Amino acid sequence: MKRKSVLLGSIAVCLMSAGCVDSYDATEEGEIGSAQQEFVSHTWAYAWAQQATGSYTASPNFSRNSSGASNTITHQGTGSYLVQLQGVGVPGQEIFAGGNVQVTAYGSGSERCKVSFWAHIGGNVNVNVNCFTAGGEPVDTRFSVAYVRKSGTGFTSEAYVRADESQNPAYTPDLRFQFNSTGANNTVARLGAGRYAVTLPGQTAAGGTVEVTAYGGGSEHCKVASWVQAGDDTVVSVRCFDSAGALSDSMFDLNFANATHVNGAPSYSYAWANDATSAAYTPSLSYQKGFILGWGDVATDITAGRTSTGRYLVNLPGMSSTGSNVQVTSYGTGSEYCKIAFWSGDEANAQADVACFDAAGAATDTPFVIVYTDDKNLSIG
């Protein structure tokens, strides 16, 4: 892929402040271009729950927070966790302050996790996560969680929605839990049992990425089936399944971004791993992106490969393993699901190992979407 690496000459880093505006003055190949203003602000936090039991502070190597505070995890019972993202809530607004949450199970087993609820309590965001076996029984497991809340409009291409009316044939989800950088309202249509179409007005599908996680108290899981351009809008197809692998109505969280901060943090990579069987390949160049704050686009392509049935290694050039977070969403119309087995690397490159399973919990080959986020160069400015 031919992409120019852009050195950002003048940077006002506002990602650490909930009310701040990102402003970038791009310098390309030594020539100062016109300033590009991003009028969308990001409040964010993410964490790796590195223990399956106990109460603890999330690993400082894999936990970040735009308020500068820590994130904590409390095991509340079998497969039930409270994640407290400190300082990123909106005091006084409690459950109505919005945002979007994504969660991915971690480890080599066939467990999966989802978001059951989140609320703003005393200036913090409290996220309840539930994890299950392939058969739908609660189980203790590690996981990765990411929260982002966005506001404003501008030149960025970002949208999210909490689809919380699983049997409504067509509706506009709660405006407090959705966002679109165009200022328009996202809508959801139910096409049949467990089948949904999410319309993101004014967004461009090509080059973008989609994260999906199931929401609510049951053991259902959800995934992205496709995203396409429909006139001026992006339409995302979502499929949800019960523990037997049958299509089933479910609430879900969806997050979309196109060449911008997916989960809020300043540096990121994402890819649609579209080839489920190749031992080594470059995922679709039309749907991958790498960006480092202060340097611009990563010039080296993301690569991936199948290492065994249902196991994949994704190489993410330019990303730092320290201060990072990984989210994975299975892709396609079947009931397969994916998780992050582990991720590693150094300050220059990262690798993520992804594990995918069928409804019965057996390893299986399937495409997926991966979003890698880190705080590389956050202190620049």
C-alpha positions in Angstrom: 0.0 0.0 0.0 1.4 3.4 -0.9 0.8 5.7 2.0 2.8 8.8 2.8 4.0 9.1 6.4 3.0 12.6 7.6 5.0 14.4 10.2 2.7 16.6 12.3 4.4 19.9 12.6 2.2 21.6 15.2 0.2 19.5 17.6 -2.1 20.6 20.3 -2.8 17.3 22.1 -6.3 17.5 23.6 -6.9 13.7 24.1 -6.3 13.9 27.8 -9.1 16.3 28.4 -12.8 15.5 28.1 -13.8 18.9 26.8 -10.8 19.5 24.5 -10.6 19.8 20.8 -8.0 18.0 18.8 -6.1 20.4 16.4 -3.5 19.1 13.9 -1.4 21.3 11.6 0.0 18.8 9.1 3.5 19.1 7.5 4.0 16.7 4.6 7.4 16.2 3.1 8.6 19.5 4.5 5.7 21.6 3.2 3.2 23.1 5.6 -0.3 22.3 4.5 -3.5 23.9 5.7 -4.6 23.2 9.2 -7.1 20.5 9.7 -9.4 20.9 12.7 -11.0 17.9 14.4 -14.0 19.2 16.3 -14.7 15.8 17.9 -13.5 15.4 21.5 -12.7 12.0 22.9 -13.0 10.8 26.5 -11.7 7.2 26.8 -10.3 4.4 28.9 -9.3 0.8 28.3 -8.0 -2.1 30.4 -6.8 -5.6 30.3 -8.4 -7.7 33.1 -5.3 -9.8 33.8 -6.8 -11.9 36.6 -10.0 -14.0 36.4 -10.7 -13.6 40.1 -10.1 -11.1 42.9 -10.2 -7.3 43.1 -7.2 -5.4 41.7 -5.9 -2.5 39.7 -5.6 -3.3 36.0 -2.1 -3.9 34.8 -0.4 -0.5 34.3 1.2 -1.8 31.1 -2.1 -2.5 29.4 -4.4 0.0 31.1 -4.9 3.7 30.1 -7.3 6.4 30.9 -7.8 9.9 29.4 -8.2 11.3 33.0 -4.8 10.0 34.0 -6.4 7.9 36.7 -6.3 4.1 37.2 -8.8 1.4 36.1 -9.9 -1.3 38.6 -11.5 -4.7 38.2 -13.7 -6.5 40.8 -14.8 -10.1 40.5 -18.4 -10.1 41.7 -19.3 -13.8 41.1 -18.7 -16.5 38.6 -18.3 -14.8 35.2 -19.3 -11.4 36.6 -17.0 -8.4 36.8 -17.2 -4.7 37.7 -14.7 -2.5 35.8 -14.3 1.0 37.2 -12.8 3.5 34.8 -11.9 6.3 37.1 -12.4 9.9 36.3 -13.9 9.5 32.8 -17.6 9.8 33.9 -19.8 12.8 34.0 -20.7 13.7 37.7 -24.4 14.1 38.3 -25.5 12.5 35.0 -25.2 8.9 36.3 -26.6 6.4 33.8 -27.4 9.0 31.2 -23.9 10.2 30.2 -23.6 7.8 27.3 -20.5 6.5 25.5 -19.7 3.1 24.0 -18.2 0.0 25.4 -16.5 -2.9 23.7 -15.2 -6.1 25.3 -13.3 -9.1 24.1 -12.5 -12.3 26.0 -8.8 -13.0 26.5 -6.9 -16.3 26.5 -6.7 -19.5 24.5 -9.9 -21.1 25.7 -13.3 -20.8 24.0 -14.8 -18.4 26.6 -16.5 -15.2 25.4 -17.6 -12.0 27.1 -20.1 -9.2 26.7 -21.2 -5.9 28.3 -24.2 -6.3 30.6 -24.4 -2.6 31.7 -22.5 0.6 32.3 -23.2 3.7 34.3 -21.6 6.9 35.4 -21.1 6.9 39.1 -19.5 9.8 41.0 -17.3 10.8 38.0 -16.3 7.3 37.1 -17.6 4.9 34.5 -18.6 1.6 36.0 -18.9 -1.2 33.4 -20.4 -4.6 34.2 -18.9 -7.5 32.1 -20.3 -11.0 32.0 -18.4 -14.0 30.6 -19.6 -17.4 29.4 -18.6 -20.8 28.2 -19.4 -21.7 24.6 -22.5 -23.4 26.0 -23.7 -20.2 27.7 -22.7 -21.0 31.3 -21.1 -18.2 33.4 -17.3 -18.7 33.7 -14.4 -16.8 35.1 -11.9 -15.6 32.5 -9.7 -12.7 31.6 -10.8 -10.0 29.1 -10.0 -6.7 27.4 -12.4 -3.8 27.7 -12.5 -0.3 25.9 -14.7 2.7 26.6 -15.0 5.9 24.5 -17.3 8.9 24.7 -17.3 11.4 21.9 -18.9 14.8 21.4 -19.0 17.5 18.7 -19.0 17.4 14.9 -16.2 17.9 12.4 -14.1 16.4 9.6 -13.6 13.0 11.3 -15.6 9.9 10.4 -16.9 8.4 13.6 -20.1 6.9 14.9 -21.3 4.5 17.6 -24.7 3.3 18.9 -26.1 1.2 21.7 -28.9 -0.8 20.0 -31.1 -1.5 23.0 -34.5 -2.4 21.5 -33.8 -5.9 20.1 -37.3 -6.6 18.8 -38.2 -3.1 17.5 -38.6 -3.3 13.7 -37.2 0.2 13.2 -36.1 2.9 15.6 -33.7 5.6 16.6 -31.7 4.4 19.6 -31.4 6.5 22.7 -29.6 9.7 21.7 -27.6 9.6 24.9 -25.9 6.4 23.9 -25.2 7.1 20.2 -22.9 9.5 18.3 -22.3 10.5 14.7 -19.6 13.0 13.8 -21.9 14.4 11.1 -24.4 15.4 13.7 -27.1 13.1 12.3 -28.9 10.4 14.2 -28.1 6.7 13.7 -31.0 4.3 13.2 -31.5 0.5 13.6 -33.8 -1.9 11.7 -34.6 -5.5 12.7 -34.6 -7.6 9.6 -35.5 -10.9 11.3 -34.5 -12.9 14.4 -31.0 -11.8 15.4 -30.5 -9.8 12.2 -30.1 -6.0 12.2 -29.1 -3.2 9.9 -27.5 -0.1 11.5 -27.6 3.0 9.4 -24.8 5.6 10.1 -25.8 8.7 8.1 -23.0 10.5 6.2 -20.3 8.0 7.0 -18.0 6.4 4.4 -17.8 2.6 4.6 -14.7 2.1 2.5 -11.6 2.3 4.6 -13.5 2.1 7.9 -13.7 -0.5 10.7 -16.5 -1.8 12.9 -16.5 -3.2 16.4 -19.5 -5.1 17.8 -20.2 -6.6 21.2 -23.4 -8.0 22.6 -25.1 -6.0 25.4 -27.5 -7.1 28.2 -27.9 -9.9 30.7 -28.1 -13.0 28.6 -25.4 -15.2 27.0 -26.0 -14.1 23.4 -23.1 -13.0 21.3 -23.1 -10.6 18.3 -20.8 -9.9 15.3 -20.5 -7.8 12.2 -21.8 -9.5 9.0 -20.8 -6.7 6.6 -20.7 -2.9 6.2 -21.5 -1.2 2.9 -22.1 2.1 1.3 -25.7 3.0 0.7 -25.9 6.4 -0.9 -24.4 8.9 1.5 -24.6 6.5 4.4 -22.8 3.4 5.8 -25.1 0.5 6.6 -23.7 -2.2 9.0 -25.2 -5.6 9.1 -25.1 -7.3 12.6 -25.9 -10.9 13.5 -26.6 -12.1 17.0 -26.8 -15.7 18.2 -27.7 -17.8 21.3 -25.4 -20.3 22.9 -26.6 -23.0 20.5 -25.6 -21.0 17.5 -29.1 -20.1 16.4 -30.0 -16.5 15.4 -31.4 -14.8 18.4 -32.6 -11.2 19.2 -30.1 -9.3 21.3 -29.1 -5.8 22.2 -25.6 -4.8 21.2 -23.0 -2.0 21.1 -21.5 -1.0 17.7 -18.5 1.3 17.1 -17.5 2.6 13.7 -14.5 4.7 12.6 -12.8 5.6 9.4 -9.1 6.7 9.6 -9.6 8.3 13.0 -9.3 7.4 16.7 -11.4 4.3 17.0 -11.5 3.9 20.7 -10.3 7.4 21.6 -6.6 6.9 22.2 -4.1 8.8 20.0 -2.4 5.9 18.1 -4.2 3.0 16.5 -4.2 0.2 13.9 -7.1 -1.7 12.5 -7.7 -4.3 9.9 -10.4 -6.6 8.3 -8.7 -10.0 8.3 -10.6 -11.1 5.3 -8.7 -14.4 4.5 -9.4 -17.1 6.9 -7.1 -19.8 5.4 -3.9 -18.2 4.1 -0.7 -18.8 6.1 0.6 -15.3 5.2 -1.2 -12.4 3.5 -1.9 -8.7 3.6 -5.5 -8.0 4.8 -7.6 -5.9 2.5 -5.7 -2.6 1.9 -9.1 -0.9 1.5 -10.0 -1.7 5.2 -6.7 -1.3 7.1 -5.1 1.7 8.7 -2.2 2.5 11.0 -1.7 5.9 12.6 0.8 7.2 15.2 0.2 10.6 16.9 3.0 13.0 15.8 4.0 11.0 12.8 0.9 10.3 10.8 0.1 7.2 8.8 2.2 4.1 9.2 3.8 3.4 5.9 4.1 -0.4 6.4 1.1 -2.6 5.8 -0.5 -4.8 8.4 0.0 -8.5 7.7 -1.7 -11.6 9.0 -1.6 -15.4 8.7 -3.3 -18.6 9.9 -1.1 -20.5 12.3 -3.5 -23.4 12.9 -7.2 -24.0 12.7 -8.9 -20.9 14.1 -5.6 -19.3 15.2 -4.2 -16.2 13.5 -1.2 -13.9 14.0 -1.6 -10.3 13.1 1.5 -8.0 12.7 0.9 -4.4 13.5 3.9 -2.2 12.4 4.6 0.9 14.3 2.4 0.0 17.3 3.7 -0.2 20.8 2.9 -3.2 23.0 3.1 -1.0 26.2 0.0 1.0 26.9 -2.1 -0.9 24.4 -5.5 -2.5 24.0 -6.9 -5.1 21.6 -10.5 -5.7 20.5 -11.6 -8.4 18.1 -15.0 -8.9 16.4 -15.8 -12.0 14.3 -16.9 -11.2 10.7 -19.5 -13.0 8.6 -23.1 -14.4 8.8 -22.4 -17.6 10.7 -22.3 -18.1 14.5 -18.5 -18.1 14.8 -16.9 -15.8 17.4 -13.3 -14.6 18.1 -11.2 -13.4 21.0 -7.7 -12.2 21.7 -5.4 -15.1 22.8 -2.5 -12.7 23.6 -0.6 -9.7 22.2 3.1 -8.8 22.5 5.9 -6.8 20.9 8.0 -3.8 21.6 7.9 -0.1 21.1 8.2 -0.3 17.3 5.9 -3.2 16.4 3.2 -5.3 17.9 1.7 -8.7 17.3 -1.7 -10.0 18.2 -2.7 -13.7 18.4 -6.5 -14.2 17.6 -8.4 -17.4 18.4 -11.8 -18.2 16.7 -14.4 -20.8 17.5 -17.7 -22.2 16.3 -20.9 -22.3 18.4 -19.8 -25.5 20.1 -16.5 -24.0 21.2 -14.3 -25.9 18.6 -11.6 -24.0 16.9 -12.7 -22.8 13.4 -11.5 -20.7 10.6 -13.3 -17.4 10.1 -12.6 -13.8 9.1 -12.5 -11.1 11.8 -12.0 -7.4 12.5 -9.2 -6.3 14.8 -8.7 -2.9 16.4 -5.4 -2.2 18.2 -5.1 1.0 20.3 -2.2 2.5 22.2 -1.1 5.8 23.7 2.1 6.1 21.8 3.4 9.7 21.6 0.6 10.9 23.9 3.1 13.3 25.6 4.1 15.0 22.4 3.3 18.6 22.0 
